[in-house]
Amino acid sequence: MLGTPAGEGGGGKVLMLERGAFDEADAAMMVHPAAVETAAMPGSAVSMFDVSYRGTPAHAGAYPERGVNAADAMTVAQVAVGLLRQQTTSADRIQGIVTEAGTAPNVIPDASRGRWIVRSDTLEALAPLKARVQRCFEAGALATGCELSTDPVGPDYADMRPDRGMLALYRANAEALGRTFPDLPGGGVVGAATGMGNVSHVVPTIHPMLGLDCAPAVNHQPEFTAACVTTAADRAVLDGALAMAWTAADLAAATGGGLSAP
């Protein structure tokens, strides 16, 4: 059992993979709560990065012409990203928040900052999308005269490649415990991402999702948080642990492990 911290953007599993934590592993598996039971999470490839603009402050009423507005630069970039979305695929996602854009309305902001995420089906598809998004931020700097800085937040996450043999074993074990897997498009989870995807490119891997019977509440909503401290959630924790343990036993007993290529 490995603890894998920094899953939300820090790339903990990726760093552990690069530093040999999975070198002796024959297989890897983990589970995660969700609204509905899902055997194979279709994880996207993801890049997360910080964006910052540096301008020049000035009194917004008396000397606005002397300022270089960093908040305007971020606004231009957001508009450019919004227009770009029409020309992306249905699998692509571009999300971001502004974390700083000035401190007083009578001062031209000399600094703005944000954190952004770009997602696509695969690492190969992610690379050109990242380049197009980067140009949107460059447009903000060009239009306003600000200086632009972009810094990655951890390593990129790879798309998830679940092992079919392990999935079949896990699903059978989970169903023996009374878990049910609804037939939903995309497995019921679209656009999620995990560093386990990087692991799956190297080691046979699965990443099922444990249903908490809380729909329509979904992950990252307050109602979903509340659902995580219920009897159904307690059962899901135990069932997930037992299903993984039975799957590990099945793999150990199977000739050749019953694994397909990652």
C-alpha atoms as an extended CHARMM CRD file, in Angstrom:
* protein
*
       262  EXT
         1         1  MET       CA              0.0000000000        0.0000000000        0.0000000000  PROA      1               0.0000000000
         2         2  LEU       CA              1.3630000000        3.3880000000       -1.0220000000  PROA      2               0.0000000000
         3         3  GLY       CA              0.2010000000        6.7660000000        0.1740000000  PROA      3               0.0000000000
         4         4  THR       CA             -0.0160000000        9.0880000000       -2.8240000000  PROA      4               0.0000000000
         5         5  PRO       CA             -0.3080000000       12.7460000000       -1.7670000000  PROA      5               0.0000000000
         6         6  ALA       CA             -0.6860000000       15.8160000000       -3.9830000000  PROA      6               0.0000000000
         7         7  GLY       CA             -3.2930000000       14.2940000000       -6.2590000000  PROA      7               0.0000000000
         8         8  GLU       CA             -5.0540000000       17.5820000000       -7.0650000000  PROA      8               0.0000000000
         9         9  GLY       CA             -2.4240000000       19.0440000000       -9.3590000000  PROA      9               0.0000000000
        10        10  GLY       CA              0.7580000000       18.3200000000       -7.4410000000  PROA      10              0.0000000000
        11        11  GLY       CA              1.4890000000       15.1270000000       -9.3630000000  PROA      11              0.0000000000
        12        12  GLY       CA              2.3690000000       12.9760000000       -6.3680000000  PROA      12              0.0000000000
        13        13  LYS       CA              1.8970000000        9.6810000000       -8.1890000000  PROA      13              0.0000000000
        14        14  VAL       CA              3.8550000000       10.9570000000      -11.1890000000  PROA      14              0.0000000000
        15        15  LEU       CA              6.8310000000       11.9170000000       -9.0260000000  PROA      15              0.0000000000
        16        16  MET       CA              6.6730000000        8.5970000000       -7.1920000000  PROA      16              0.0000000000
        17        17  LEU       CA              6.5570000000        6.7670000000      -10.5340000000  PROA      17              0.0000000000
        18        18  GLU       CA              9.5750000000        8.6940000000      -11.8150000000  PROA      18              0.0000000000
        19        19  ARG       CA             11.5100000000        7.9550000000       -8.6110000000  PROA      19              0.0000000000
        20        20  GLY       CA             10.9270000000        4.1940000000       -8.6330000000  PROA      20              0.0000000000
        21        21  ALA       CA              8.0160000000        3.6760000000       -6.2320000000  PROA      21              0.0000000000
        22        22  PHE       CA              6.2430000000        1.3910000000       -8.7350000000  PROA      22              0.0000000000
        23        23  ASP       CA              9.3170000000       -0.4140000000      -10.0730000000  PROA      23              0.0000000000
        24        24  GLU       CA              8.5260000000       -3.6710000000       -8.2300000000  PROA      24              0.0000000000
        25        25  ALA       CA              4.7630000000       -3.4960000000       -8.7720000000  PROA      25              0.0000000000
        26        26  ASP       CA              3.0130000000       -6.1280000000      -10.9080000000  PROA      26              0.0000000000
        27        27  ALA       CA             -0.2060000000       -4.0970000000      -10.8970000000  PROA      27              0.0000000000
        28        28  ALA       CA             -1.7010000000       -0.9720000000       -9.3570000000  PROA      28              0.0000000000
        29        29  MET       CA             -5.2440000000       -0.1050000000       -8.3160000000  PROA      29              0.0000000000
        30        30  MET       CA             -7.1630000000        2.4960000000       -6.3580000000  PROA      30              0.0000000000
        31        31  VAL       CA            -10.7740000000        3.5760000000       -5.8900000000  PROA      31              0.0000000000
        32        32  HSD       CA            -12.3840000000        7.0050000000       -5.5580000000  PROA      32              0.0000000000
        33        33  PRO       CA            -15.8970000000        8.0810000000       -4.5310000000  PROA      33              0.0000000000
        34        34  ALA       CA            -18.3960000000        9.2740000000       -7.1320000000  PROA      34              0.0000000000
        35        35  ALA       CA            -22.1360000000        9.6810000000       -7.5770000000  PROA      35              0.0000000000
        36        36  VAL       CA            -22.4810000000        6.3360000000       -9.3870000000  PROA      36              0.0000000000
        37        37  GLU       CA            -20.5060000000        3.1050000000       -9.5790000000  PROA      37              0.0000000000
        38        38  THR       CA            -17.9740000000        3.1310000000      -12.4320000000  PROA      38              0.0000000000
        39        39  ALA       CA            -15.6110000000        0.3030000000      -13.3200000000  PROA      39              0.0000000000
        40        40  ALA       CA            -13.2490000000        2.3070000000      -15.5400000000  PROA      40              0.0000000000
        41        41  MET       CA            -12.7670000000        6.0170000000      -15.0060000000  PROA      41              0.0000000000
        42        42  PRO       CA            -12.0280000000        7.5380000000      -18.4460000000  PROA      42              0.0000000000
        43        43  GLY       CA             -9.2840000000        9.8630000000      -17.2210000000  PROA      43              0.0000000000
        44        44  SER       CA             -8.1770000000       12.7650000000      -19.4130000000  PROA      44              0.0000000000
        45        45  ALA       CA             -4.6880000000       14.1080000000      -19.9600000000  PROA      45              0.0000000000
        46        46  VAL       CA             -4.2970000000       17.3290000000      -17.9840000000  PROA      46              0.0000000000
        47        47  SER       CA             -1.9340000000       20.2520000000      -17.5680000000  PROA      47              0.0000000000
        48        48  MET       CA             -2.3030000000       22.7810000000      -14.7350000000  PROA      48              0.0000000000
        49        49  PHE       CA             -0.3740000000       26.0520000000      -14.6190000000  PROA      49              0.0000000000
        50        50  ASP       CA             -0.2620000000       29.4640000000      -12.9630000000  PROA      50              0.0000000000
        51        51  VAL       CA             -0.4970000000       32.6270000000      -15.0480000000  PROA      51              0.0000000000
        52        52  SER       CA              0.6770000000       36.0540000000      -13.8950000000  PROA      52              0.0000000000
        53        53  TYR       CA              0.8810000000       39.4660000000      -15.5290000000  PROA      53              0.0000000000
        54        54  ARG       CA              3.0390000000       42.3740000000      -14.3730000000  PROA      54              0.0000000000
        55        55  GLY       CA              2.1290000000       45.9430000000      -15.3280000000  PROA      55              0.0000000000
        56        56  THR       CA              2.5870000000       49.4360000000      -13.8910000000  PROA      56              0.0000000000
        57        57  PRO       CA              0.4110000000       50.9870000000      -11.1640000000  PROA      57              0.0000000000
        58        58  ALA       CA             -1.0800000000       54.4740000000      -11.4400000000  PROA      58              0.0000000000
        59        59  HSD       CA             -3.8750000000       56.5260000000       -9.9350000000  PROA      59              0.0000000000
        60        60  ALA       CA             -6.9520000000       55.3970000000      -11.8550000000  PROA      60              0.0000000000
        61        61  GLY       CA             -8.6200000000       58.8080000000      -11.6610000000  PROA      61              0.0000000000
        62        62  ALA       CA             -5.7580000000       61.2900000000      -11.9160000000  PROA      62              0.0000000000
        63        63  TYR       CA             -3.1520000000       59.5200000000      -14.0530000000  PROA      63              0.0000000000
        64        64  PRO       CA             -4.7300000000       56.4760000000      -15.7560000000  PROA      64              0.0000000000
        65        65  GLU       CA             -2.6190000000       57.0070000000      -18.8690000000  PROA      65              0.0000000000
        66        66  ARG       CA              0.4980000000       56.1920000000      -16.8650000000  PROA      66              0.0000000000
        67        67  GLY       CA             -0.7020000000       52.7650000000      -15.8740000000  PROA      67              0.0000000000
        68        68  VAL       CA             -0.2150000000       49.3800000000      -17.5370000000  PROA      68              0.0000000000
        69        69  ASN       CA             -3.2530000000       47.3860000000      -16.4640000000  PROA      69              0.0000000000
        70        70  ALA       CA             -2.5130000000       43.7730000000      -15.4810000000  PROA      70              0.0000000000
        71        71  ALA       CA             -6.2040000000       43.0600000000      -14.8320000000  PROA      71              0.0000000000
        72        72  ASP       CA             -6.9720000000       44.0680000000      -18.4260000000  PROA      72              0.0000000000
        73        73  ALA       CA             -4.3550000000       41.5970000000      -19.6380000000  PROA      73              0.0000000000
        74        74  MET       CA             -6.1060000000       38.7620000000      -17.8020000000  PROA      74              0.0000000000
        75        75  THR       CA             -9.4640000000       39.8960000000      -19.1890000000  PROA      75              0.0000000000
        76        76  VAL       CA             -8.1460000000       39.8680000000      -22.7640000000  PROA      76              0.0000000000
        77        77  ALA       CA             -6.7880000000       36.3640000000      -22.2010000000  PROA      77              0.0000000000
        78        78  GLN       CA            -10.1140000000       35.1500000000      -20.7940000000  PROA      78              0.0000000000
        79        79  VAL       CA            -11.9720000000       36.5090000000      -23.8180000000  PROA      79              0.0000000000
        80        80  ALA       CA             -9.4770000000       34.8260000000      -26.1540000000  PROA      80              0.0000000000
        81        81  VAL       CA             -9.8860000000       31.5030000000      -24.3180000000  PROA      81              0.0000000000
        82        82  GLY       CA            -13.6600000000       31.8380000000      -24.5030000000  PROA      82              0.0000000000
        83        83  LEU       CA            -13.5110000000       32.3450000000      -28.2560000000  PROA      83              0.0000000000
        84        84  LEU       CA            -11.0570000000       29.4650000000      -28.6470000000  PROA      84              0.0000000000
        85        85  ARG       CA            -13.4960000000       27.0090000000      -27.0650000000  PROA      85              0.0000000000
        86        86  GLN       CA            -15.6380000000       27.0240000000      -30.2320000000  PROA      86              0.0000000000
        87        87  GLN       CA            -12.6920000000       25.5810000000      -32.1600000000  PROA      87              0.0000000000
        88        88  THR       CA            -11.8370000000       22.7740000000      -29.7280000000  PROA      88              0.0000000000
        89        89  THR       CA            -13.0730000000       19.1810000000      -29.6510000000  PROA      89              0.0000000000
        90        90  SER       CA            -15.8350000000       17.8820000000      -27.4030000000  PROA      90              0.0000000000
        91        91  ALA       CA            -13.1870000000       16.1210000000      -25.3100000000  PROA      91              0.0000000000
        92        92  ASP       CA            -11.2180000000       19.3180000000      -24.6260000000  PROA      92              0.0000000000
        93        93  ARG       CA            -11.6790000000       21.3990000000      -21.4890000000  PROA      93              0.0000000000
        94        94  ILE       CA            -10.1680000000       24.7920000000      -20.5970000000  PROA      94              0.0000000000
        95        95  GLN       CA            -10.8710000000       26.0520000000      -17.0800000000  PROA      95              0.0000000000
        96        96  GLY       CA             -9.4350000000       28.7800000000      -14.9310000000  PROA      96              0.0000000000
        97        97  ILE       CA             -9.8700000000       31.1340000000      -12.0090000000  PROA      97              0.0000000000
        98        98  VAL       CA             -8.4860000000       34.6110000000      -11.3240000000  PROA      98              0.0000000000
        99        99  THR       CA             -6.8070000000       34.6780000000       -7.9240000000  PROA      99              0.0000000000
       100       100  GLU       CA             -5.6530000000       38.3140000000       -7.9760000000  PROA      100             0.0000000000
       101       101  ALA       CA             -6.6130000000       41.3390000000      -10.0930000000  PROA      101             0.0000000000
       102       102  GLY       CA             -5.8460000000       44.4560000000       -8.0730000000  PROA      102             0.0000000000
       103       103  THR       CA             -6.3920000000       45.7010000000       -4.5330000000  PROA      103             0.0000000000
       104       104  ALA       CA             -8.3030000000       48.9920000000       -4.9080000000  PROA      104             0.0000000000
       105       105  PRO       CA            -10.6300000000       50.3640000000       -7.6000000000  PROA      105             0.0000000000
       106       106  ASN       CA             -8.8010000000       53.7050000000       -7.7320000000  PROA      106             0.0000000000
       107       107  VAL       CA             -5.4520000000       52.0900000000       -8.5580000000  PROA      107             0.0000000000
       108       108  ILE       CA             -4.5460000000       50.6410000000      -11.9600000000  PROA      108             0.0000000000
       109       109  PRO       CA             -3.6580000000       47.0150000000      -11.0690000000  PROA      109             0.0000000000
       110       110  ASP       CA              0.0140000000       46.2700000000      -11.6330000000  PROA      110             0.0000000000
       111       111  ALA       CA             -0.3840000000       42.5300000000      -11.0060000000  PROA      111             0.0000000000
       112       112  SER       CA             -2.9160000000       39.8310000000      -11.8480000000  PROA      112             0.0000000000
       113       113  ARG       CA             -2.7260000000       36.0890000000      -11.3200000000  PROA      113             0.0000000000
       114       114  GLY       CA             -4.7640000000       33.0200000000      -12.1330000000  PROA      114             0.0000000000
       115       115  ARG       CA             -4.6300000000       29.2340000000      -12.2050000000  PROA      115             0.0000000000
       116       116  TRP       CA             -5.6910000000       27.3320000000      -15.3080000000  PROA      116             0.0000000000
       117       117  ILE       CA             -6.3020000000       23.7400000000      -16.3790000000  PROA      117             0.0000000000
       118       118  VAL       CA             -6.2160000000       22.3480000000      -19.9260000000  PROA      118             0.0000000000
       119       119  ARG       CA             -7.5950000000       18.8530000000      -20.5960000000  PROA      119             0.0000000000
       120       120  SER       CA             -7.7610000000       16.5760000000      -23.6160000000  PROA      120             0.0000000000
       121       121  ASP       CA             -8.1850000000       12.8930000000      -24.4730000000  PROA      121             0.0000000000
       122       122  THR       CA             -4.4840000000       12.0240000000      -24.6390000000  PROA      122             0.0000000000
       123       123  LEU       CA             -1.0930000000       13.5600000000      -23.9870000000  PROA      123             0.0000000000
       124       124  GLU       CA             -0.6180000000       13.7880000000      -27.7610000000  PROA      124             0.0000000000
       125       125  ALA       CA             -3.8290000000       15.8260000000      -28.1320000000  PROA      125             0.0000000000
       126       126  LEU       CA             -3.0430000000       17.9050000000      -25.0570000000  PROA      126             0.0000000000
       127       127  ALA       CA              0.2230000000       19.3300000000      -26.3900000000  PROA      127             0.0000000000
       128       128  PRO       CA             -1.1990000000       21.3910000000      -29.3090000000  PROA      128             0.0000000000
       129       129  LEU       CA             -4.1600000000       22.5340000000      -27.1920000000  PROA      129             0.0000000000
       130       130  LYS       CA             -1.7670000000       23.8480000000      -24.5380000000  PROA      130             0.0000000000
       131       131  ALA       CA              0.1040000000       25.7810000000      -27.2240000000  PROA      131             0.0000000000
       132       132  ARG       CA             -3.1250000000       27.4100000000      -28.4520000000  PROA      132             0.0000000000
       133       133  VAL       CA             -4.1100000000       28.3860000000      -24.8980000000  PROA      133             0.0000000000
       134       134  GLN       CA             -0.6370000000       29.7990000000      -24.3020000000  PROA      134             0.0000000000
       135       135  ARG       CA             -1.1390000000       32.1180000000      -27.2660000000  PROA      135             0.0000000000
       136       136  CYS       CA             -4.3410000000       33.4240000000      -25.6460000000  PROA      136             0.0000000000
       137       137  PHE       CA             -2.3080000000       34.5330000000      -22.6420000000  PROA      137             0.0000000000
       138       138  GLU       CA              0.3510000000       35.9910000000      -24.8970000000  PROA      138             0.0000000000
       139       139  ALA       CA             -2.4310000000       38.0270000000      -26.5290000000  PROA      139             0.0000000000
       140       140  GLY       CA             -3.2450000000       39.5830000000      -23.1550000000  PROA      140             0.0000000000
       141       141  ALA       CA              0.3560000000       40.6590000000      -22.7120000000  PROA      141             0.0000000000
       142       142  LEU       CA              0.6200000000       41.9710000000      -26.2700000000  PROA      142             0.0000000000
       143       143  ALA       CA             -2.6030000000       43.9910000000      -26.0660000000  PROA      143             0.0000000000
       144       144  THR       CA             -1.7450000000       45.6950000000      -22.7670000000  PROA      144             0.0000000000
       145       145  GLY       CA              2.0470000000       45.8380000000      -22.6780000000  PROA      145             0.0000000000
       146       146  CYS       CA              2.2420000000       43.6630000000      -19.5600000000  PROA      146             0.0000000000
       147       147  GLU       CA              4.8820000000       41.0480000000      -18.8480000000  PROA      147             0.0000000000
       148       148  LEU       CA              3.5700000000       37.4660000000      -18.8590000000  PROA      148             0.0000000000
       149       149  SER       CA              4.7450000000       34.5250000000      -16.7840000000  PROA      149             0.0000000000
       150       150  THR       CA              3.3600000000       30.9680000000      -16.8790000000  PROA      150             0.0000000000
       151       151  ASP       CA              4.5190000000       28.2850000000      -14.4500000000  PROA      151             0.0000000000
       152       152  PRO       CA              3.4240000000       24.6260000000      -14.3120000000  PROA      152             0.0000000000
       153       153  VAL       CA              1.7200000000       23.3360000000      -11.1650000000  PROA      153             0.0000000000
       154       154  GLY       CA              3.2810000000       19.9010000000      -11.0340000000  PROA      154             0.0000000000
       155       155  PRO       CA              3.7920000000       17.5200000000      -13.9690000000  PROA      155             0.0000000000
       156       156  ASP       CA              1.1930000000       16.8560000000      -16.6530000000  PROA      156             0.0000000000
       157       157  TYR       CA             -1.2390000000       13.9920000000      -16.0230000000  PROA      157             0.0000000000
       158       158  ALA       CA             -1.5260000000       11.2950000000      -18.6850000000  PROA      158             0.0000000000
       159       159  ASP       CA             -4.7600000000        9.7710000000      -19.9430000000  PROA      159             0.0000000000
       160       160  MET       CA             -5.9710000000        6.6860000000      -18.1030000000  PROA      160             0.0000000000
       161       161  ARG       CA             -5.3930000000        3.3030000000      -19.7620000000  PROA      161             0.0000000000
       162       162  PRO       CA             -7.1830000000        0.7040000000      -17.5890000000  PROA      162             0.0000000000
       163       163  ASP       CA             -6.1870000000       -2.9390000000      -17.8050000000  PROA      163             0.0000000000
       164       164  ARG       CA             -9.0960000000       -4.9580000000      -19.1870000000  PROA      164             0.0000000000
       165       165  GLY       CA             -8.2740000000       -8.1760000000      -17.3330000000  PROA      165             0.0000000000
       166       166  MET       CA             -8.0780000000       -6.4350000000      -13.9760000000  PROA      166             0.0000000000
       167       167  LEU       CA            -11.2920000000       -4.5380000000      -14.6880000000  PROA      167             0.0000000000
       168       168  ALA       CA            -13.1900000000       -7.7740000000      -15.2840000000  PROA      168             0.0000000000
       169       169  LEU       CA            -11.9030000000       -9.2470000000      -12.0300000000  PROA      169             0.0000000000
       170       170  TYR       CA            -12.6660000000       -6.1290000000      -10.0070000000  PROA      170             0.0000000000
       171       171  ARG       CA            -16.1700000000       -5.7660000000      -11.4240000000  PROA      171             0.0000000000
       172       172  ALA       CA            -17.0170000000       -9.3970000000      -10.6750000000  PROA      172             0.0000000000
       173       173  ASN       CA            -15.7600000000       -8.9930000000       -7.1170000000  PROA      173             0.0000000000
       174       174  ALA       CA            -17.6250000000       -5.7240000000       -6.6030000000  PROA      174             0.0000000000
       175       175  GLU       CA            -20.8390000000       -7.2290000000       -7.9700000000  PROA      175             0.0000000000
       176       176  ALA       CA            -20.4400000000      -10.1840000000       -5.6030000000  PROA      176             0.0000000000
       177       177  LEU       CA            -20.5740000000       -7.6040000000       -2.8060000000  PROA      177             0.0000000000
       178       178  GLY       CA            -23.8200000000       -6.1750000000       -4.1840000000  PROA      178             0.0000000000
       179       179  ARG       CA            -22.3590000000       -3.2100000000       -6.0910000000  PROA      179             0.0000000000
       180       180  THR       CA            -24.1180000000       -2.3840000000       -9.3780000000  PROA      180             0.0000000000
       181       181  PHE       CA            -22.6520000000       -0.6620000000      -12.4340000000  PROA      181             0.0000000000
       182       182  PRO       CA            -25.1720000000        1.3840000000      -14.4630000000  PROA      182             0.0000000000
       183       183  ASP       CA            -24.6210000000        1.5380000000      -18.2150000000  PROA      183             0.0000000000
       184       184  LEU       CA            -23.8290000000        5.2480000000      -18.6260000000  PROA      184             0.0000000000
       185       185  PRO       CA            -22.1610000000        7.0530000000      -21.5760000000  PROA      185             0.0000000000
       186       186  GLY       CA            -18.4860000000        7.5890000000      -20.8210000000  PROA      186             0.0000000000
       187       187  GLY       CA            -18.8120000000        5.5290000000      -17.6750000000  PROA      187             0.0000000000
       188       188  GLY       CA            -20.6620000000        8.3590000000      -15.9430000000  PROA      188             0.0000000000
       189       189  VAL       CA            -17.5240000000       10.4500000000      -15.4370000000  PROA      189             0.0000000000
       190       190  VAL       CA            -16.2650000000       12.8290000000      -18.1250000000  PROA      190             0.0000000000
       191       191  GLY       CA            -13.2300000000       15.0940000000      -17.9170000000  PROA      191             0.0000000000
       192       192  ALA       CA            -11.8100000000       13.7420000000      -14.6670000000  PROA      192             0.0000000000
       193       193  ALA       CA             -8.0510000000       13.2850000000      -14.3570000000  PROA      193             0.0000000000
       194       194  THR       CA             -5.5550000000       11.6000000000      -12.0760000000  PROA      194             0.0000000000
       195       195  GLY       CA             -1.8520000000       10.9210000000      -11.8010000000  PROA      195             0.0000000000
       196       196  MET       CA             -2.8790000000        7.2650000000      -11.8550000000  PROA      196             0.0000000000
       197       197  GLY       CA             -3.0750000000        7.7640000000      -15.6130000000  PROA      197             0.0000000000
       198       198  ASN       CA              0.7120000000        8.1020000000      -15.7440000000  PROA      198             0.0000000000
       199       199  VAL       CA              1.0330000000        4.9140000000      -13.7130000000  PROA      199             0.0000000000
       200       200  SER       CA             -1.2790000000        3.1090000000      -16.1540000000  PROA      200             0.0000000000
       201       201  HSD       CA              1.1370000000        3.8050000000      -19.0240000000  PROA      201             0.0000000000
       202       202  VAL       CA              3.8170000000        1.7880000000      -17.1890000000  PROA      202             0.0000000000
       203       203  VAL       CA              2.0680000000       -0.7220000000      -14.8880000000  PROA      203             0.0000000000
       204       204  PRO       CA             -1.2430000000       -2.6050000000      -15.4340000000  PROA      204             0.0000000000
       205       205  THR       CA             -3.6890000000       -0.3510000000      -13.5990000000  PROA      205             0.0000000000
       206       206  ILE       CA             -7.3540000000        0.1750000000      -12.7370000000  PROA      206             0.0000000000
       207       207  HSD       CA             -9.1200000000        3.1170000000      -11.1060000000  PROA      207             0.0000000000
       208       208  PRO       CA            -12.7900000000        2.2850000000      -10.3890000000  PROA      208             0.0000000000
       209       209  MET       CA            -15.2180000000        4.7630000000       -8.8240000000  PROA      209             0.0000000000
       210       210  LEU       CA            -17.4010000000        3.8910000000       -5.8230000000  PROA      210             0.0000000000
       211       211  GLY       CA            -20.9990000000        5.0500000000       -6.0910000000  PROA      211             0.0000000000
       212       212  LEU       CA            -22.4160000000        6.7850000000       -3.0130000000  PROA      212             0.0000000000
       213       213  ASP       CA            -26.0570000000        6.7060000000       -4.2050000000  PROA      213             0.0000000000
       214       214  CYS       CA            -26.1700000000       10.5010000000       -4.0030000000  PROA      214             0.0000000000
       215       215  ALA       CA            -27.2020000000       11.6020000000       -7.5160000000  PROA      215             0.0000000000
       216       216  PRO       CA            -27.8870000000       14.2770000000       -8.6450000000  PROA      216             0.0000000000
       217       217  ALA       CA            -25.1140000000       15.5030000000       -6.3030000000  PROA      217             0.0000000000
       218       218  VAL       CA            -21.7110000000       15.0240000000       -7.9530000000  PROA      218             0.0000000000
       219       219  ASN       CA            -18.0750000000       15.4530000000       -6.9920000000  PROA      219             0.0000000000
       220       220  HSD       CA            -16.9050000000       18.8680000000       -5.7390000000  PROA      220             0.0000000000
       221       221  GLN       CA            -20.4020000000       19.9500000000       -4.6980000000  PROA      221             0.0000000000
       222       222  PRO       CA            -21.3410000000       20.6050000000       -1.0280000000  PROA      222             0.0000000000
       223       223  GLU       CA            -24.0930000000       17.9930000000       -1.3090000000  PROA      223             0.0000000000
       224       224  PHE       CA            -21.4990000000       15.4160000000       -2.3820000000  PROA      224             0.0000000000
       225       225  THR       CA            -19.3310000000       16.3070000000        0.6240000000  PROA      225             0.0000000000
       226       226  ALA       CA            -22.3230000000       15.6330000000        2.8640000000  PROA      226             0.0000000000
       227       227  ALA       CA            -22.8850000000       12.2950000000        1.1170000000  PROA      227             0.0000000000
       228       228  CYS       CA            -19.3570000000       11.2170000000        2.0610000000  PROA      228             0.0000000000
       229       229  VAL       CA            -20.3130000000       10.9540000000        5.7530000000  PROA      229             0.0000000000
       230       230  THR       CA            -23.2990000000        8.6570000000        5.3400000000  PROA      230             0.0000000000
       231       231  THR       CA            -23.9530000000        4.9610000000        5.8480000000  PROA      231             0.0000000000
       232       232  ALA       CA            -23.7720000000        4.4460000000        2.0600000000  PROA      232             0.0000000000
       233       233  ALA       CA            -20.3220000000        6.0570000000        1.9990000000  PROA      233             0.0000000000
       234       234  ASP       CA            -19.0840000000        3.9060000000        4.8810000000  PROA      234             0.0000000000
       235       235  ARG       CA            -20.2590000000        0.8010000000        3.0340000000  PROA      235             0.0000000000
       236       236  ALA       CA            -18.5610000000        2.0040000000       -0.1690000000  PROA      236             0.0000000000
       237       237  VAL       CA            -15.2110000000        2.3430000000        1.6360000000  PROA      237             0.0000000000
       238       238  LEU       CA            -15.3940000000       -1.2080000000        2.9600000000  PROA      238             0.0000000000
       239       239  ASP       CA            -16.6980000000       -2.6710000000       -0.3000000000  PROA      239             0.0000000000
       240       240  GLY       CA            -13.9930000000       -0.9070000000       -2.3190000000  PROA      240             0.0000000000
       241       241  ALA       CA            -11.2330000000       -2.1610000000       -0.0530000000  PROA      241             0.0000000000
       242       242  LEU       CA            -12.5860000000       -5.7180000000       -0.1020000000  PROA      242             0.0000000000
       243       243  ALA       CA            -13.1270000000       -5.7560000000       -3.8750000000  PROA      243             0.0000000000
       244       244  MET       CA             -9.5390000000       -4.5980000000       -4.4280000000  PROA      244             0.0000000000
       245       245  ALA       CA             -8.2260000000       -7.1910000000       -1.9600000000  PROA      245             0.0000000000
       246       246  TRP       CA            -10.1330000000       -9.9830000000       -3.7200000000  PROA      246             0.0000000000
       247       247  THR       CA             -8.8370000000       -8.7150000000       -7.0620000000  PROA      247             0.0000000000
       248       248  ALA       CA             -5.2630000000       -8.7960000000       -5.7750000000  PROA      248             0.0000000000
       249       249  ALA       CA             -5.8270000000      -12.3800000000       -4.6110000000  PROA      249             0.0000000000
       250       250  ASP       CA             -7.2650000000      -13.3250000000       -7.9980000000  PROA      250             0.0000000000
       251       251  LEU       CA             -4.2570000000      -11.8110000000       -9.7800000000  PROA      251             0.0000000000
       252       252  ALA       CA             -1.8360000000      -13.6510000000       -7.5300000000  PROA      252             0.0000000000
       253       253  ALA       CA             -3.5960000000      -16.9430000000       -8.2210000000  PROA      253             0.0000000000
       254       254  ALA       CA             -3.9780000000      -16.4920000000      -11.9720000000  PROA      254             0.0000000000
       255       255  THR       CA             -1.4600000000      -17.9400000000      -14.3820000000  PROA      255             0.0000000000
       256       256  GLY       CA              0.2370000000      -15.0000000000      -16.0300000000  PROA      256             0.0000000000
       257       257  GLY       CA             -1.7600000000      -12.5790000000      -13.8850000000  PROA      257             0.0000000000
       258       258  GLY       CA             -4.6230000000      -12.3140000000      -16.3980000000  PROA      258             0.0000000000
       259       259  LEU       CA             -3.3580000000       -8.9060000000      -17.4610000000  PROA      259             0.0000000000
       260       260  SER       CA             -3.5340000000       -7.2360000000      -20.8420000000  PROA      260             0.0000000000
       261       261  ALA       CA             -0.9110000000       -4.8010000000      -22.0820000000  PROA      261             0.0000000000
       262       262  PRO       CA             -1.2300000000       -1.2330000000      -20.6790000000  PROA      262             0.0000000000
